[in-house]
Amino acid sequence: MKKKVNIFNIFIYLCLAIFALSIIIPVAWVFMASVKTNPEFYGNPWALPLGFYLDNFKDAWSAANMGDYFINSLVVTATALAILLIIALPFSYILARMNFKGRKFVNSYVKAGLFINLSYIVIPIFLMVRNVSKFLPTSLLNNRFVLALIYASTAVPFTVYLLTNFFSAISKSYEEAAYIDGAGYFRTMVDIMIPMAKPAVITVILFNFLSFWNEYILALTLMTDPEKRTLPVGLINLQQAARGAANYGRLYAGLVIVMIPTLIIYILVQKQLTEGMMVGGDKG
């Protein structure tokens, strides 16, 4: 029996090692390729770089406008996360801790949104934004706040579903103690419940950050102005330009610029992310 368990553990570790290598090798290759010169690509693309050719990053940041695209993505993602948390946190708290008429219907309605893929509704969203713009002095297209608002709206079902489950698992004794001390619903939510749900909040922030940061189809449809494009759209344009000019170093430098923020955020919140996925709160 012990021998079978050891063989099974070896198999699991082997699968995990293969999975890790399938991710680490491409990422490491992109980082190495971003500091290579074009002659090095033509010689041996898999060889280690002879030096650190940092001009690729300068060209990608300024000449290819990746700097402007980076700022656009940062503004849109930060705004979308702020809107999402302002809406989802009180919404989740109310669904999890309060009883009211229609609660089951609202809960089911939110869960139904989990099955709607953003790619399926891009055209209806574009038509709605364009038609509403006809009645306004300025167009809602090429508007970073509108794009952030749509991102936040499409992420509400997943975020509310996750936070509701977390809030539901927290013991009611904390709320009762807060009510005894004279705290109302809002203060209890802000001072007691949200700090206790910190792992879950960080989890939804990370997942939604990755979703907003890497979103391509909606940004391509709504942001037609080259100056308002986000990083994924700008990266595709950079890829097409790099193919024509055979400037692969600048292309991979652009890929690194896209990846660095996600890697930094994951490293900073790795511990909280693990807690958010494994801990369901105090059920005492």
PADRENKOL-125116 format. One record per residue (C-alpha): residue in three letters; x, y, z. Coordinates in steps of 0.2 Angstrom, whole numbers, plus 2048, in hexadecimal, padded with zeros to 3 digits. Layout:
alaXYZ
...
//
This chain:
met800800800
lys80E80C805
lys8178087F4
lys80780C7EA
val80681D7F3
asn8188217F0
ile81681D7DD
phe8068287DD
asn80F8367E5
ile81E8357D8
phe8118357CA
ile8098457D1
tyr81A84E7D4
leu81F8497C2
cys80F8507BB
leu8118607C5
ala8238617BF
ile81E85F7AD
phe81086C7AF
ala81C8787B7
leu8298767AA
ser81C87979C
ile81988A7A4
ile82A88F7AA
ile83488B79A
pro82989678E
val8298A579B
ala83C8A379D
trp83E8A278A
val8348B2788
phe83F8BB794
met84F8B578C
ala8488BA77B
ser8448CC780
val8568D0783
lys85D8C8773
thr8628D1763
asn85A8CC752
pro86A8C374C
glu8698B875B
phe8588B3756
tyr85D8AE745
gly86C8A474C
asn86489A759
pro85389F761
trp856893770
ala867898775
leu86B8A3784
pro86C8B6780
leu87E8BC77E
gly87A8CC787
phe86C8D678D
tyr8658E177F
leu85A8EC789
asp8568F777A
asn8488EB775
phe83F8F1785
lys842904780
asp83C90176E
ala82C8F7774
trp828904782
ser82A914777
ala82B910765
ala81E903765
asn81390D772
met8138FF77E
gly81590C78C
asp804915787
tyr7FC904786
phe8028FF797
ile7FB90F79F
asn7EA90C796
ser7EA8FA79D
leu7EF9007AE
val7E190D7AF
val7D49027A8
thr7D88F37B3
ala7DA8FE7C3
thr7C99067C0
ala7C08F67BC
leu7C78EE7CC
ala7C18FD7D6
ile7B08FD7CE
leu7AE8EA7D1
leu7B38EB7E3
ile7A78F97E7
ile7998EF7DF
ala79D8DD7E4
leu7A28DF7F6
pro7928E67FD
phe7888DC7F0
ser7908CC7F6
tyr78E8D0809
ile77C8D3807
leu7798C37FD
ala7838B980A
arg77D8C181B
met76B8C8818
asn75A8C1815
phe74F8CA809
lys7418C67FC
gly7488C17EC
arg7598BC7F3
lys7598AB7EB
phe7548B27DA
val7628BF7DB
asn76E8B27E0
ser7698A67D2
tyr7698B57C6
val77B8B97CB
lys7818A77C9
ala7798A77B7
gly7858B47B3
leu7948A87B5
phe78F89F7A5
ile78F8AE79A
asn7A08B0791
leu7A58C278D
ser7AA8BC77B
tyr7988B8777
ile7918C977B
val79F8D5774
ile7948DA765
pro7848DE76F
ile78F8E877B
phe7978F276D
leu7868F5765
met77F8FB776
val78E907779
arg78C90E768
asn779911769
val77B91977A
ser788924773
lys77C92C767
phe773934775
leu78293B77D
pro78E94A779
thr79D93E779
ser79F92C773
leu7A191E77F
leu7AC915773
asn7BF918777
asn7BB91C789
arg7C5913796
phe7B99157A4
val7AB90D799
leu7B68FE795
ala7BB8FD7A8
leu7A88FD7AC
ile7A48EF7A0
tyr7B38E57A7
ala7AC8E77B9
ser79A8E37B4
thr79F8D37AB
ala7AA8CD7BA
val79C8D07C7
pro7948BF7C6
phe7A58B67CA
thr7AA8C27D7
val79A8C27E0
tyr7988AF7E0
leu7AA8AD7E8
leu7A88BB7F5
thr7968B57F9
asn79C8A37FD
phe7AA8AB808
phe79F8B7812
ser7938A8815
ala7A089E81D
ile7A58AB82A
ser79D8A983B
lys78E8B4840
ser7968B7851
tyr7A18C484A
glu7928CE843
glu7898CC854
ala7978D285D
ala7988E1852
tyr7858E5854
ile7878E4867
asp7958F1865
gly7898FC85C
ala7908FA84A
gly7838FB83C
tyr7838F082C
phe78F8FB822
arg79C8FD830
thr79B8EA833
met79E8E6821
val7AD8F3820
asp7B58F0831
ile7B18DD834
met7AC8D3825
ile7B78DA817
pro7C78D9821
met7C38C7825
ala7C08C4813
lys7D08CB80E
pro7D78BA806
ala7C78B97FB
val7C88CB7F6
ile7DA8C97F1
thr7D68BA7E7
val7C88C27DD
ile7D48D17DA
leu7E18C67D3
phe7D68BC7C8
asn7CD8CB7C2
phe7DD8D57BF
leu7E38C77B4
ser7D38C77AB
phe7D28DA7A8
trp7E58DB7A4
asn7E48CE797
glu7D38D178F
tyr7D58D477C
ile7C48D2773
leu7BA8E077B
ala7C98EC77C
leu7CB8E9769
thr7B98ED766
leu7B68FC770
met7C7904770
thr7CA90875D
asp7D5918761
pro7E7912760
glu7EB91E76F
lys7DE91577A
arg7E3903777
thr7E78F7785
leu7F78EC786
pro7EF8DC77E
val7E98E676F
gly7FA8EF76E
leu8038DF76F
ile7FA8D8760
asn7FE8E7756
leu8108E675C
gln8118D3757
gln80B8D8745
ala8188E6744
ala8268DA74A
arg8228CD73D
gly8238DA72F
ala8338E2736
ala83A8D273D
asn83D8DA74E
tyr83A8CC759
gly8438D3768
arg8378E176A
leu8298D5768
tyr82F8CB777
ala8338DA781
gly8218DF77F
leu81B8CE785
val8268D0794
ile81E8E2798
val80D8D9798
met8128CB7A3
ile81C8D57B0
pro80E8DD7BA
thr8048CC7BB
leu8148C37C1
ile8188D17CE
ile8068D17D5
tyr8058BE7D6
ile8168BD7E0
leu80F8CB7EC
val7FE8C27F0
gln8038B07EE
lys8008AC800
gln7EF8B5801
leu7EA8AD7F1
thr7ED89C7F8
glu7E38A0808
gly7D58A77FE
met7D38977F4
met7D588B803
val7CD895812
gly7BB897813
gly7BA8A1823
asp7B789D835
lys7A8892836
gly7A8891849
//
